[in-house]
Each structure stands twice: as C-alpha cells, then as structure tokens.
C-alpha cells in the first residue's frame, strides 16, 4: 500500500523591528503543525521562540536601517533555497519593505510572486502603507472616517482652522504612537510639527533626515518620508481595533477589541484589551479588506465616538498585531482560518476559552508599563497572557524588563516563575 504524504507548509516570518510580541504568530503556526522560519537579528523576541525551526540571521542593529539594507538579499536566498509557502511581516517596516519589493523589478520573479500571494493585490499596497492614502480610500468607499487633509507646513494652519481645533498631526510611515500629536490651537500645532520632525531643525537634525531618506530609498521601501503629512479631525472616544485574516479581499476571521490601557499615553501601544462585538467595525473592515485586496493579516484602528458609539476608522496596519493571536480565545482563530483556506492539514487548536468581554493584559506590555500593576495581581479577573509553553521567550522578555525596571526584579520574577534564577539573570 502506497502512503501519500502531504508536504509540511512552510512560513517565513520577517522582523526588522523588535516587537516583544512578535513570537506570537510564529508560535500559533508552529502549534498548527507548520514549519516556521524567522528572519531577524539574533537578539529579537521572535528568534527566541521554540516554534521557529529555522533562523535566517540579519545583522544586529539598534534601529532598523542595517537590517533593512540586508533583508532583500536574505529574502532572495530564503525564497530560492528554503522555498516558503507564505511570508508574514511582523512589524511595519517589514510590511512596507515587502510591498516595496513586490513592485521592484530588480527583485526576482519568485520573490515577487511569493509576496503577492502572501499579502494580496499590489493595487492596494500604496493605501495600506500610507496614512494619507488610506483615509482617502476609506472616504471614497463611504466608510465612516474622520475628516483628513494632506498638508505641509505652509498649508497646515489654514487647514486646521477650516477643520476646527483640536486636530491630530500624523506623519506618514511612523508606528507605535510615534509621529502623532494632538494640537488644540495654532501654538500647539507649531510645537507638534517641530516635535514630529517636520520643522526646519538644526544642521544635525536636517542631516539625519537626509540620511533617513537615503536609506529609505536604498532599502526599496515604497515611499520616502517627506514634508507632506496629515491633519486629522479629532474624534473624542475610546481607541479600538479589529484584526483579521483575509484571502484575496475576503475576511476569513476577525476579532475586535477596545484598548483599556495604552503605554505611553495617549497614543502608545495597548497593554490591556477587552474583546467586544461591534457590527459597525466588522462591516467597515470587510469593505476595507475588499477595497485593498488583502491576503494574510491586517488590523484597522478605530475610535468609538463618545456620543453615539459610532466607530470611525483612522488607520490601517497591514500586518499582524499584538492581539491577533487572541482571537482564538474568543472563538475566532485567525491563523487557523488562513491555514484552512490554503488547504493545509492543520492541527486543531482550542478556539474558545474566555467569555466575550473578558479583559486581557498583554505580555510583556503591562509589566513594562507597571510591574506593580493591579491588573497583574491574583484575583484581578484579568488574564495575563504569558506564553507559558514558550520559556525561551519569557526569559528573553524578562531580561529586557530587568533593564527597564531593575528595582522590580523580585516582583517580576514572581510573576514569571523566575524566583530561583532572578539573581543570575540580573548579573548576566
């Protein structure tokens, strides 16, 4: 009797910015029985996960410029020699780079085909990578979005007056709360533009901007930063997000959350989330995914207005985010849905463990915000989402937390079960 074996699916994860949660999608697909490879510097969180069978090393770097310049060559080698079935960006720079390479004729046809198969239609790449173009697209298809204007320093003040203060200043292709300011009057608008690097600045600052533009072009990212930025209507309300898995413009699975705490305030990354059911966010996301032609993963940031509870879409993250893996805990397995769409013989994971509305403290975000947080205490009723089955990641994050909070070593060790090893970690 002849036994037919199905090849194990291969997924390549690219990381150019060290997000502390970047191991999560690697672990999700590893548990589903896929063969996972990570391309990153050796000291990144995603490289510490036990679920990565292969590691394509990028040079160590403190920013992302060195890795950005090395990644295209390494991607070509991995595509040719390892032959992945899917490529998943783990951060914004990786997402921008892949979309830039897909349109770059100097990239091999095999790499460009892999990127398009993984990320979806190239017709949506520009809008996915640009805050300005994304909101233009959202407005054109009739979804609820704040008033937004592309401006430069000479037109910003008139546009803000016409829009009405307060306004949001948003610089293209920034992430993690950087490049965002709120201006409540013309003086704050001027200060905000300077703080976002849009002012004239000194000779050193101008030199850094020119160097950044040069590396941006050499790295083949789709658009270089320039003096045009976005002014956006300020919508009072609660920040929220919907993260989805999609295929060729169709949503396969998705989960919506509201941010209960962010760090740093007011525009930083979420540290505590709560699952919600919001039909408006779900419907808007379906329209946007279709318009962008997305395959793979994406997330859309919203503000749920204080008055009527309407959800205004404000940004697109064309990648997985820190809460993408949480959908499985509420019956929405994003990674599993994409695996099934691709016909992979995926192992079944438990898809529902928490009641709707249950809060989750993200690891290591909430510890980084406050090691003594009440949300992390026993009996708080909040799930602390520690990856207990991935000890290398916990150790990696604990070492980073020690550098951030050296005076809280004992408290953090108790939270993570490192009481016996705490002294050795601290001295290492």
N, C-alpha and C positions, 0 to 999 in steps of 0.2 A: 504494500500500500504506500502510495506516494504522499508525503506530507507537504502541504503548501505553506510556506512561512511568509508572513507579511513583513516587509521591511519596517524597522522601528522609525517613526517620524523623528526628524532632526530639526531642532530650533536653535537659531543663533540669536543671542541677546547682546545688544551693543550698548555700552555705557561709557559716556565721556564726562559725566558729572557724577560725583559720588553721592547719590541719594541713599540715605540709610535704609530705605525700604526696598531697594532695587532687587534684592534677593527674592522677593515675594513671587513675582510671576515665574521665575526660574523654578522655584520650589513647586508651584502649582502644576506646571507641566511635567516636572520630574515625577510627581506623585501620580500623574496620569499615564506614566509609562513611556514618556518621550525621552529621547536622548538630547540633553541640553548642553550647549556650549556658551560660554561667556567671553566676550571681547572687551577687555577693560585693563586698566593698570592693576598691578598685583595687590595693591592695598585697598581696593574698593570693596564695599559691602557685598556686592553681587559675586565677587570672586571667593568669598568666604563660605558660600553655601555648599552643603554636601551634595546638592542635587545637580551641580554642574559637572558633567563628566569630562569636559574639555575646556581648557582656558587658553584663548588666544591673547597673549600679553600685549598691552600697549605700554609706552614709556610712562614712568611715574611723572605726575605733574601736579602743581598746586591749583592751577586754573583748568582750562580745558584745551588751550591752544596747541600744546605739544601732541596731545592725543588726537586732536582734530586733524593735524597735518599727517600723522602716521596712519590713521584709520583707513583711508581709501585703499592703500596698498595692502593692508592686512585683510580688508574685506575681500579684495580680489583673490588673495591666496586662500582664504577660508571658503569662498564660493567655489573655487576651482578644485581644491583638494578635499574639503570636508563635505561639500555639496548639501547644504541645509535645504529643508523644505520651506522654511519660513524664517523671516528675520524680524525681530521685535526691538524697537528702540526703547530704552529705559529712562531717557531724560530728553529735555527739549532740544539740546544741541544735537544729540544723536538723531532725533526725529527730523530736524532741519537738514542735517548732513545727508541723510538717506534720500530725502526728497530732492536735494540739490544734485546728488549723483545720478538719480534716475533721469534727469534732464541733461546730463553731461555726456556728450558724445565720446569723450575720452575714456569714460568708464566702459567696461566690457559689456557686451550684449547680455551675457549670462547674469551679471550683477544687476543690470537694469531690469531684466525680466523678473528676477527674484524680488527686487524692491517693489515693483508694480504689483506683483502677485500678493505681496505681504501687506502693502499699505493702501492699495486701491488705485482709482483712476488718477493719473497725473493732472487732469483738468482741475482737480480740487486742491492741489498742493500749495499754490500761491495763497489761497484764502486760509488754509489750515496753518500756514506759517506766519501770517501777518495779522495782527490785531485789527489794523485798519481795514484790510480787505475782507476779513471775516465778518465784521459788522456790516460792511457794505453788502455782502452776500446775504446775511441774515435779514437785513431790511428789505432787500429786493425780493425775497421769497415770502415776505409777510409775517415773519415770526416776531414776537414781542421783544424789542431790544431798546436800550437807551439811545437817545439822540447822540450822535457821534460825528466829529469833524476831523479830517486830516488837516493839520496846520503846521506852520513853522513859527519861529519866534516873532516874525513881523505880523502875522495874522492871528496869533493866539488870543490877544487881548480883545479884539473886536469879536472874535468867535465866542469867547467866554461871555461877553456882555450879551450877545444875542441869545446864547443858550440859557444864561441865567446861572449865577453862582448858587451853591458850590459846584465845582466841576472836578472831574478826575483827569490827571495828567498821566498818560500811558505811553511809554516808549516801546517801539516795536522790538520784538525778539529779545525780551527780557523775561525772567521767570522767578518764581519763589517769592513774590512780593517786591522784587527789585524793579526799579524803573516805574513805580507807581506812586503818585502823590495826590492828596486832595487839596484843592485851593478854594478858599471861601471868599477871597477878594483879590483884586489885582496884585497887591503886595505879595500874597501867598503864591499867586501864580508865578510871579517873577522868581521868588525863592525856590519854588518847586521845580521850575525849569532848570535852574542852576544846580539844584541837588541831584537832578536826574542826568546831569552831564550835558545839558542842552545849551548851557551858557558858553560864553567865549572862553572863560577859564584862563589859567596861566600857560606859560610855554610848555611845562611838563604835562599838564592835562591835555593840551592840544596834541602834543607828541604821542601820548598814549592813545588818543582817539584815532590818529592816523595809523598807528601801528595795528590797532584793532581792526580797522578797515582792511588793511593789507592782509592780515592773517585770515580774515573773513573771506576775502577773495581767493587766497591761496588754498583755503580749506574747502572751497567749492560749495559754500553754503548758498542757498537760493537768492538771498538778497542781503546786501551790506547795510549796516545801520547808517542812517544819515539824519539830516536835520529835521525831516518831516516826522511828526509824532501825532498822537491822537488826543483830542479833548473829548471827554465823555460826560454825559449828563449823570449827575449823582443821584442814585436811587436809594433812599433810606430803606433799610430792611436787613434781612438775615442772609448771609452767604450760604449757598447750596451748590451741589454739583450732581451731575448724572454721568456715570461711567458705563461704557457699553463695549461689547464685542460685536463686530459687524462683518458682513461679507458682501462686497460689490454693491454697497449702498443700502443694504438691508440690515436692520438691527436684529441680532440673534438673541441677545440677552442684555439686560442692563439693571443697574441699581442706583437709587437716588439717596443722597444724604444731605443733611444740614450740618454746618460747622458749629459746634458748641463752644470751641475754643481754638484760637489760632496763635501762632508764635512766629515772629514778633507781631504785636498788634500794630495797625489794624488789618494789614493785608498779607500776613505771613501764611505759612503752611498750617493746615489743620492738625491739631493734636488730639482732639476728641470729636467724634462724629455720632450722628444719630440717623438710623435708617428711616426713610419716610416714603410714603406713597403719594406722588404728586402727578396726576394725569397730565397737567399742563406741561411740566418738564419732559415727561415721556413723549408727548406728541411733538413738541418742539424738536427734541433730539432726533426723532425719526425723520422729520423734514430736513434737518441739517445734514444728517448722515447721507440721505439720498442726494442732496444737492452737492455734497462734497465727494460722493462716490467712494466712501471709506471702506476699506477692508482692514481687519486687525482690530486695534483698540483705539479708543478716543474717549475724551471726557469733556464735558461742557460745563463751564462755571455759570451760575445764575445768582441773581439776587431776588429773594422772595419779598416783595414790597410789604411794608408795614401796614398799609391801608387796606387793600383788597386781597392780599395774598397772591397776587399775580406773580409769575416768575418771568423775569427779564434775563435773557441770555446775554452774557458780557464777554465771554472768551471761549476759545477752543484750545484744548491740549491734545495734540494729535499723537497720543501715546497712552500707555498705561499710567495710572497714578497710584498714590499710596493706599487708596481704598478699593482698587479694582478687585483684589482677591477677596474682599469682604462680602461681595455679592453672594458667594456660596453659602455663607452663614444665614442668609435670608431667602434661600431658595432660588437664587439667580447665579448659577455657575458660569461666569463669563468664559473662562479658559476652556471648560468642558464643552460649552456650546460651540466654540470655534473648532475644537478638535472634532466634534461630531459632524460639523458642516464639511470638514475636509475629509471625512470618511476614515479617520484614524481609529484604530481599535483601542480606544482609551479606556483605562480602568475607571470604575465608578467611584466617585467620592461622595461623602455625605454632603447634602446640599442645603439642609436646614437645621440650624441648631439654636437660633435665637428668635425671640418674638419680635414682630415688627415694632419699631420704635425703640428697641434696646440700644443704649449708648455703648460706644466702643472707644477706649483710649488706645491710640496708635503707639506702637513700639517702634523706635525709642523716643518718639516725638514728645510725649507727655513727660517722660522722665527728664529729657533735655530741657523742657520748659521749666519744670519744678520737681526736683527729686522728692520733695515732701508733699506733693500734690494729694489732696483728699481723694481725688479720683482713683488713685492707685491703692488706697487702703482697703483691707479686707472688709467686706460688708458694704462697700460703696454701691453695689449693684451695677457697676460698670465693668465690662470685660476688658482686661488688659491684654492686648493682642500680641503676646510674646510668642515667637516661633520656637516652642519648646522642643520640637523634633529636629531643630537645626542648630545644634550647640555651637558650631563654629561662628555662626552669625551673631549669636548672643554674646560670645566672647569678644568678637570684633567690635560690636556696638558698645560693650561695657568699657573697653579700653578708650574709645572715643569719649564716652560720658565721663570717665575719670579725668580726662584733660579739661573737660568743660566744667565739671563740678568736683574738684579734688577734695573739698572738705565734706563731701557727702558720700565718700566711698563705702562706708559701712551700711548706710541706708540703701544704697543702690545694690550692694552685694546681697542684702537680704531679699530684695525684690526679685533678684535674678538667680538666687540659689548659689551665689559665689562666696559665701562666708569664709570657707576654708582657703580659697585661692586669692582673696582680696589683696592680701599683703604682697603676694608675688606679682599680681597684675600692676599694683601701684608702683613697684620698684622697677618694673620692666621698661 
